[in-house]
Amino acid sequence: MSSNTEPNPEPPGLAEALNRLWRQFLPQMLERVTVLDCAIGPFAAGVLTEEQREEVNAAAHKLAGILGSFGLPDGTILAREAESIFAASSEPNAIAVARVARIVIDLRFLIQNRR
């Protein structure tokens, strides 16, 4: 009897099903990153409205959930950080603005380059 130390392979068709779902949700994910991106200017100027803040927090929250579901835990961490920054900073400083701008770049890269 031989011992198999390799992890169990994915069930047939699972990878393709996940890829199909990824392609289906890709436009929504990129749209949510754009919501974050478009909020940076008003956020930096300190004029982000409550409605914009709710929209950006919802977009970040949804990104955090879906990216983890598709095996992108780094994306989940980044989206949660963005959500936290937008929610906590009523008067943002330059560090918070620069961080959220970097998060947007990193999220877009992760999403567009998922393998």
C-alpha positions in Angstrom: 0.0 0.0 0.0 1.5 3.3 -1.0 1.1 6.5 0.8 -0.1 9.5 -1.2 1.3 12.7 0.2 -0.1 14.9 -2.5 -3.3 16.9 -1.8 -6.5 15.6 -3.3 -7.0 17.0 -6.7 -10.0 19.3 -7.4 -13.1 17.5 -8.5 -13.3 17.4 -12.3 -15.0 20.6 -13.6 -14.6 22.6 -10.4 -11.7 24.7 -11.8 -13.7 25.5 -15.0 -16.8 26.3 -13.0 -14.9 28.7 -10.8 -13.3 30.3 -13.9 -16.7 30.7 -15.4 -18.0 32.4 -12.3 -14.9 34.6 -12.2 -15.6 35.8 -15.7 -19.2 36.4 -14.8 -18.3 38.5 -11.8 -15.2 40.2 -13.2 -17.1 43.3 -14.5 -18.8 43.9 -11.1 -15.5 43.5 -9.3 -13.8 46.0 -11.5 -16.7 48.4 -11.2 -16.4 48.2 -7.4 -12.6 49.0 -7.7 -13.6 52.0 -9.8 -16.1 53.1 -7.1 -13.1 53.1 -4.6 -10.9 54.9 -7.1 -13.5 57.6 -7.8 -13.9 58.3 -4.1 -10.2 59.1 -3.5 -10.5 62.7 -4.8 -13.5 63.6 -2.6 -12.0 61.7 0.3 -8.7 63.5 0.0 -10.5 66.9 -0.2 -12.6 66.0 2.9 -15.8 66.3 1.0 -16.9 62.7 0.7 -20.6 62.7 1.3 -22.3 60.2 3.6 -23.9 58.6 0.5 -20.5 58.3 -1.2 -19.0 56.9 2.0 -21.8 54.2 2.2 -21.3 53.4 -1.5 -17.5 53.0 -1.2 -17.8 51.0 2.0 -20.3 48.6 0.4 -18.1 48.2 -2.6 -15.0 47.5 -0.5 -17.1 45.1 1.7 -18.4 43.1 -1.3 -14.9 43.0 -2.8 -13.5 41.6 0.4 -16.0 38.8 0.4 -15.9 37.8 -3.2 -12.1 38.0 -3.6 -11.6 35.5 -0.7 -14.2 33.2 -2.3 -12.0 33.1 -5.4 -8.8 32.4 -3.6 -7.4 35.9 -3.4 -6.9 36.4 0.3 -4.6 39.3 -0.3 -7.4 41.0 -2.1 -9.7 40.4 0.9 -7.2 42.0 3.2 -6.7 45.0 1.0 -10.4 45.5 0.5 -11.0 45.3 4.2 -8.3 47.9 4.8 -9.8 50.2 2.3 -13.2 49.8 4.0 -11.7 50.6 7.3 -9.8 53.7 6.0 -12.9 55.1 4.3 -15.1 54.4 7.3 -12.8 55.8 10.0 -11.3 58.9 8.5 -13.7 61.8 8.6 -10.7 64.1 8.0 -8.2 62.0 6.1 -4.5 62.7 6.3 -2.0 62.3 3.4 -1.0 58.9 4.6 -4.5 57.5 4.6 -5.2 59.0 1.1 -1.9 57.6 -0.3 -2.6 54.2 1.3 -6.1 53.9 -0.2 -4.8 55.0 -3.6 -2.2 52.2 -3.4 -4.8 49.7 -2.4 -6.9 50.6 -5.4 -3.9 49.9 -7.7 -3.1 46.7 -5.9 -6.7 45.5 -6.1 -7.0 46.2 -9.8 -3.8 44.4 -10.4 -4.8 41.3 -8.4 -8.2 41.1 -10.1 -6.8 41.6 -13.6 -4.0 39.1 -13.2 -5.8 36.3 -11.4 -4.7 32.9 -12.7 
